[in-house]
């Protein structure tokens, strides 16, 4: 039986180990917006390099981008309001501002990502207590 297909040329893809710790502070991944890069650098500077593994860097990237979207949506909502007038074929109609949905989704994503990052040892708020709070007993 003959050889199948052309022989591979050039560079091969390399597998990335999930959970591999970095020894120096990670740089912002390429493709991030300017504001997200600044936030990424600020958060990384507040932690020791040993905290970040490959998964934490990916989560932090998503967190920074979601934060930028949430701030942008918040500014638009403050400027335009939660209800906007939309021009239709029947005239002007009041509708929810589309930025409201972006704001809600971004905040939900921020909550989820901050929980995951906290489990990895990355806290967004330095004053945040990462320990599990004690339950309060009622009626006693």
Steps between C-alpha positions, in 0.01 A plus 500: 500500500632841405551808714191708567497871443787743478787482745474763778720805463587785731410535865273269692240598754606462861271393779464742791490346843190612688579617849868562432624776729697791359812629673475860387199729480295415192470755223156595371393262223490642149171629366385672820360852492712782642285544812492124564880481466542774759270320742680170435839655578362668814355175638813299415720759675306451826578126515809282511588330169453153652125558529445492125468181301384478139135464600515799736645717222213401266242571771661833580493599133126427482445687826678812374309504170168451684586786737570732207167407337313552829654846547422595139139382540468687830617825341255456212214429740579809707509712185197355315289356784349154538215574259568646156279618216535284188375618163280237330271513196214584739683784671710524814470215748649468848730197538756372747844630427708221337789597727295373795535141375875546446536641851306211658691230310836660574426524872384138513822394326709714737340330801566154362857575396592670828387187688714280276799734532466511878518119507824528302641743756451813290298761685375803316445700818799492733276560803278203413502214746548174310411285800153352515277712723362340815129436506289707729259311719157649525247465781744439772 
